[in-house]
Amino acid sequence: MAEMVTHPLFYWIVGLFALASTLLCLYSIGNALRLRNVRLSWNAGRVLGYPLFASLFLLSMAAITLISISQQETLVYSLVIGYSWIGINWFVSSYLASKKYITDHGIVKNINEPSQTVAWHQIVDYVHHTESNRGGFTFFFRETNDRGSLIGPVFRMELSVPKEKMEPFQSILSLKVHDKKYPHREIRELQNTK
């Protein structure tokens, strides 16, 4: 009797997780499509640029799917399909969320978390440090008010940049932050135009 109650309940729970993971995936895809003027992006997952746990879950679901098909376990097909769908959605959302985007407007570390987005005009200073196969940056930034003035305490954001993306990132950084921080170049350009 208890098995009959938990069995349909288990299917409902898997169905609800499948629905929730679909909504999360659509939310991540929508956020990625809304990004404008992306100048540079790279994968930042732990396994060859892909998210670790979502990749492991997806690979294990592929193995379980192959085993259930080879053994013709027709009773578990709906569960395997549900878990596989959850795995695909989790992988896509994690992949898009772990990707780093550099736009004309700022740095986006996680497209699903607005607090991990920093506009160029918010950055007050940065430090470049070298890691093994990546270059690291620590950015110091402040929040802005409605008028665009910098307010409040200074926050910190760490960003690892792959070696192959370092040169384009540094050129964007020098255009967006360095010229603002050291405006002597803009003053010289203004003096030359007069």
C-alpha positions as a Markdown table, in Angstrom:
| # | Residue | x | y | z |
|---|---|---|---|---|
| 1 | Met | 0.0 | 0.0 | 0.0 |
| 2 | Ala | 2.8 | 2.4 | 0.9 |
| 3 | Glu | 4.5 | 1.6 | -2.3 |
| 4 | Met | 1.4 | 2.6 | -4.3 |
| 5 | Val | 1.3 | 6.0 | -2.6 |
| 6 | Thr | 5.0 | 6.8 | -2.9 |
| 7 | His | 5.3 | 5.5 | -6.5 |
| 8 | Pro | 2.9 | 8.1 | -8.1 |
| 9 | Leu | 4.2 | 10.7 | -5.6 |
| 10 | Phe | 7.8 | 10.0 | -6.8 |
| 11 | Tyr | 6.7 | 10.6 | -10.4 |
| 12 | Trp | 5.1 | 13.9 | -9.5 |
| 13 | Ile | 8.2 | 15.0 | -7.7 |
| 14 | Val | 10.4 | 14.1 | -10.7 |
| 15 | Gly | 7.9 | 16.0 | -12.9 |
| 16 | Leu | 8.0 | 19.1 | -10.7 |
| 17 | Phe | 11.8 | 19.1 | -10.8 |
| 18 | Ala | 11.7 | 18.7 | -14.6 |
| 19 | Leu | 9.4 | 21.7 | -14.8 |
| 20 | Ala | 11.6 | 23.8 | -12.4 |
| 21 | Ser | 14.7 | 22.9 | -14.3 |
| 22 | Thr | 13.0 | 23.8 | -17.6 |
| 23 | Leu | 12.1 | 27.2 | -16.2 |
| 24 | Leu | 15.6 | 27.8 | -14.9 |
| 25 | Cys | 17.1 | 26.8 | -18.3 |
| 26 | Leu | 14.7 | 29.1 | -20.2 |
| 27 | Tyr | 15.6 | 31.9 | -17.7 |
| 28 | Ser | 19.3 | 31.4 | -18.4 |
| 29 | Ile | 18.8 | 31.3 | -22.1 |
| 30 | Gly | 16.7 | 34.5 | -22.0 |
| 31 | Asn | 19.4 | 36.3 | -19.9 |
| 32 | Ala | 22.1 | 35.1 | -22.4 |
| 33 | Leu | 20.1 | 36.4 | -25.4 |
| 34 | Arg | 19.5 | 39.7 | -23.7 |
| 35 | Leu | 23.2 | 40.5 | -23.4 |
| 36 | Arg | 24.1 | 43.2 | -25.9 |
| 37 | Asn | 27.5 | 44.2 | -27.4 |
| 38 | Val | 29.4 | 41.2 | -26.1 |
| 39 | Arg | 33.0 | 41.8 | -27.0 |
| 40 | Leu | 34.5 | 38.7 | -25.4 |
| 41 | Ser | 33.4 | 35.6 | -23.6 |
| 42 | Trp | 34.9 | 32.3 | -22.3 |
| 43 | Asn | 33.9 | 29.1 | -20.6 |
| 44 | Ala | 34.8 | 29.0 | -16.9 |
| 45 | Gly | 33.6 | 25.6 | -15.8 |
| 46 | Arg | 35.8 | 23.2 | -13.9 |
| 47 | Val | 35.9 | 20.3 | -16.5 |
| 48 | Leu | 37.4 | 21.6 | -19.7 |
| 49 | Gly | 35.3 | 24.7 | -19.4 |
| 50 | Tyr | 32.1 | 22.9 | -18.5 |
| 51 | Pro | 30.4 | 22.9 | -15.1 |
| 52 | Leu | 31.5 | 19.9 | -13.0 |
| 53 | Phe | 28.4 | 18.6 | -11.2 |
| 54 | Ala | 26.0 | 19.2 | -14.1 |
| 55 | Ser | 28.5 | 17.4 | -16.5 |
| 56 | Leu | 28.8 | 14.4 | -14.1 |
| 57 | Phe | 25.0 | 14.2 | -13.6 |
| 58 | Leu | 24.5 | 14.3 | -17.4 |
| 59 | Leu | 27.1 | 11.7 | -18.1 |
| 60 | Ser | 25.7 | 9.4 | -15.4 |
| 61 | Met | 22.2 | 9.8 | -16.9 |
| 62 | Ala | 23.5 | 9.0 | -20.3 |
| 63 | Ala | 25.0 | 5.8 | -18.9 |
| 64 | Ile | 21.8 | 4.9 | -17.0 |
| 65 | Thr | 19.8 | 5.5 | -20.2 |
| 66 | Leu | 22.0 | 3.2 | -22.2 |
| 67 | Ile | 21.8 | 0.5 | -19.5 |
| 68 | Ser | 18.0 | 0.7 | -19.2 |
| 69 | Ile | 17.6 | 0.6 | -23.0 |
| 70 | Ser | 19.9 | -2.4 | -23.4 |
| 71 | Gln | 18.2 | -4.3 | -20.6 |
| 72 | Gln | 14.7 | -3.2 | -21.9 |
| 73 | Glu | 13.6 | -1.9 | -18.5 |
| 74 | Thr | 10.4 | -0.3 | -19.9 |
| 75 | Leu | 9.0 | 0.5 | -16.4 |
| 76 | Val | 11.8 | 3.0 | -15.7 |
| 77 | Tyr | 11.8 | 4.8 | -19.1 |
| 78 | Ser | 9.6 | 7.7 | -17.9 |
| 79 | Leu | 11.9 | 8.2 | -14.9 |
| 80 | Val | 15.0 | 8.0 | -17.0 |
| 81 | Ile | 13.5 | 10.5 | -19.5 |
| 82 | Gly | 12.6 | 12.8 | -16.6 |
| 83 | Tyr | 16.0 | 12.6 | -15.0 |
| 84 | Ser | 17.7 | 13.1 | -18.4 |
| 85 | Trp | 15.6 | 16.2 | -19.1 |
| 86 | Ile | 16.6 | 17.6 | -15.7 |
| 87 | Gly | 20.2 | 16.8 | -16.5 |
| 88 | Ile | 20.1 | 18.6 | -19.9 |
| 89 | Asn | 18.4 | 21.7 | -18.4 |
| 90 | Trp | 20.8 | 21.8 | -15.5 |
| 91 | Phe | 23.8 | 21.5 | -17.8 |
| 92 | Val | 22.6 | 24.3 | -20.1 |
| 93 | Ser | 21.8 | 26.6 | -17.2 |
| 94 | Ser | 25.1 | 25.9 | -15.4 |
| 95 | Tyr | 27.1 | 26.3 | -18.6 |
| 96 | Leu | 25.5 | 29.7 | -19.4 |
| 97 | Ala | 25.8 | 30.8 | -15.8 |
| 98 | Ser | 29.5 | 29.8 | -15.5 |
| 99 | Lys | 30.4 | 31.6 | -18.8 |
| 100 | Lys | 32.1 | 35.0 | -18.4 |
| 101 | Tyr | 31.0 | 37.8 | -20.6 |
| 102 | Ile | 32.8 | 41.1 | -21.3 |
| 103 | Thr | 30.5 | 43.6 | -22.9 |
| 104 | Asp | 30.7 | 47.3 | -23.9 |
| 105 | His | 28.9 | 48.1 | -20.6 |
| 106 | Gly | 30.9 | 45.9 | -18.1 |
| 107 | Ile | 31.8 | 42.5 | -16.8 |
| 108 | Val | 29.2 | 39.8 | -16.4 |
| 109 | Lys | 30.4 | 36.9 | -14.2 |
| 110 | Asn | 27.0 | 35.1 | -13.9 |
| 111 | Ile | 24.1 | 36.0 | -16.1 |
| 112 | Asn | 21.6 | 34.7 | -13.5 |
| 113 | Glu | 23.0 | 36.9 | -10.7 |
| 114 | Pro | 22.7 | 40.7 | -11.2 |
| 115 | Ser | 25.0 | 41.3 | -8.2 |
| 116 | Gln | 27.9 | 39.7 | -10.1 |
| 117 | Thr | 27.7 | 42.2 | -12.9 |
| 118 | Val | 29.9 | 45.3 | -12.7 |
| 119 | Ala | 29.7 | 48.2 | -15.1 |
| 120 | Trp | 32.9 | 49.8 | -16.3 |
| 121 | His | 32.1 | 53.1 | -14.7 |
| 122 | Gln | 31.8 | 51.4 | -11.2 |
| 123 | Ile | 35.4 | 50.2 | -11.2 |
| 124 | Val | 37.6 | 52.4 | -9.1 |
| 125 | Asp | 40.8 | 50.3 | -9.3 |
| 126 | Tyr | 42.0 | 46.8 | -10.3 |
| 127 | Val | 45.0 | 44.6 | -9.7 |
| 128 | His | 46.4 | 42.1 | -12.2 |
| 129 | His | 48.0 | 38.9 | -10.9 |
| 130 | Thr | 49.3 | 35.8 | -12.7 |
| 131 | Glu | 48.1 | 32.2 | -12.0 |
| 132 | Ser | 49.3 | 29.0 | -13.5 |
| 133 | Asn | 47.4 | 28.9 | -16.8 |
| 134 | Arg | 45.2 | 31.9 | -16.3 |
| 135 | Gly | 45.6 | 35.6 | -15.5 |
| 136 | Gly | 43.7 | 36.9 | -12.6 |
| 137 | Phe | 42.2 | 40.3 | -11.9 |
| 138 | Thr | 40.8 | 41.7 | -8.8 |
| 139 | Phe | 38.4 | 44.6 | -9.4 |
| 140 | Phe | 37.4 | 47.1 | -6.8 |
| 141 | Phe | 34.1 | 48.8 | -7.4 |
| 142 | Arg | 31.4 | 50.8 | -5.8 |
| 143 | Glu | 27.6 | 50.9 | -6.3 |
| 144 | Thr | 25.9 | 53.8 | -8.1 |
| 145 | Asn | 22.9 | 55.8 | -7.2 |
| 146 | Asp | 20.1 | 57.0 | -9.5 |
| 147 | Arg | 22.2 | 59.9 | -10.8 |
| 148 | Gly | 25.1 | 57.6 | -11.6 |
| 149 | Ser | 27.4 | 58.8 | -8.8 |
| 150 | Leu | 29.5 | 56.3 | -7.0 |
| 151 | Ile | 28.3 | 55.7 | -3.4 |
| 152 | Gly | 28.8 | 53.3 | -0.5 |
| 153 | Pro | 31.7 | 51.0 | 0.4 |
| 154 | Val | 34.2 | 49.5 | -2.0 |
| 155 | Phe | 33.4 | 45.9 | -3.1 |
| 156 | Arg | 35.7 | 43.3 | -4.6 |
| 157 | Met | 35.3 | 41.0 | -7.6 |
| 158 | Glu | 37.8 | 38.3 | -8.7 |
| 159 | Leu | 38.0 | 37.3 | -12.4 |
| 160 | Ser | 40.2 | 34.6 | -13.9 |
| 161 | Val | 41.0 | 35.2 | -17.6 |
| 162 | Pro | 42.4 | 32.3 | -19.8 |
| 163 | Lys | 45.8 | 33.0 | -21.4 |
| 164 | Glu | 44.4 | 33.0 | -24.9 |
| 165 | Lys | 41.9 | 35.7 | -24.0 |
| 166 | Met | 44.3 | 37.8 | -22.0 |
| 167 | Glu | 45.4 | 40.2 | -24.8 |
| 168 | Pro | 41.9 | 41.0 | -26.0 |
| 169 | Phe | 40.7 | 41.4 | -22.4 |
| 170 | Gln | 43.6 | 43.8 | -21.5 |
| 171 | Ser | 42.9 | 45.9 | -24.6 |
| 172 | Ile | 39.2 | 46.2 | -23.6 |
| 173 | Leu | 40.2 | 46.9 | -20.0 |
| 174 | Ser | 42.6 | 49.7 | -21.1 |
| 175 | Leu | 39.9 | 51.3 | -23.2 |
| 176 | Lys | 37.2 | 51.1 | -20.6 |
| 177 | Val | 38.9 | 51.5 | -17.2 |
| 178 | His | 42.5 | 52.7 | -17.7 |
| 179 | Asp | 41.5 | 55.8 | -19.8 |
| 180 | Lys | 38.9 | 56.7 | -17.2 |
| 181 | Lys | 41.2 | 56.2 | -14.3 |
| 182 | Tyr | 44.1 | 58.1 | -15.9 |
| 183 | Pro | 42.4 | 60.8 | -18.0 |
| 184 | His | 45.6 | 62.4 | -19.3 |
| 185 | Arg | 45.2 | 60.6 | -22.6 |
| 186 | Glu | 41.7 | 62.1 | -23.1 |
| 187 | Ile | 43.0 | 65.6 | -22.1 |
| 188 | Arg | 45.9 | 65.3 | -24.7 |
| 189 | Glu | 43.4 | 64.3 | -27.3 |
| 190 | Leu | 41.2 | 67.3 | -26.5 |
| 191 | Gln | 44.2 | 69.6 | -26.6 |
| 192 | Asn | 45.2 | 68.3 | -30.0 |
| 193 | Thr | 41.7 | 68.9 | -31.4 |
| 194 | Lys | 41.7 | 72.6 | -30.5 |
